[in-house]
Amino acid sequence: MDYTKLDHYRQVIETILSEYASLPYSYAKIQSEVVFDRKRVGAASLKETRYLWMDLGWNGDRRIHGCLVQY
């Protein structure tokens, strides 16, 4: 597959995850965090990208933390 096409798909995924994670919660003080890990393993290997979307915060006196997307 063409690297430019893969890079385009990666950018689309990152944009979608970032937009959804920026939506605020209406019922608690919860923040979303999105992590993108891009790395290249050797000069001739394919790029590998990992995605993580986590929610962290408090709902009253209850701690909220969870992974919504991991790939």
C-alpha positions, 0 to 999 in steps of 0.5 A: 500500500502506498505510504501517502495513503497510509499517512492519510488514513492515520491523519483521518483517524487522529482527527476523528479521535481528537474531535470526539475526545474534545466533547465535554462531559455534561455530568461530571468533571471528566477529561479525555486524553488522546495519545498518538504514538508514531514510531519507525522500527528500522530504516526499511520497515513500515511505520507503526502507529498506536492510538489511546483514548482515556477518560480521567476525572471525578464523578462526585467522590468516585474516581473515573478512569478508563480506556475507550480506544486502544489500537 
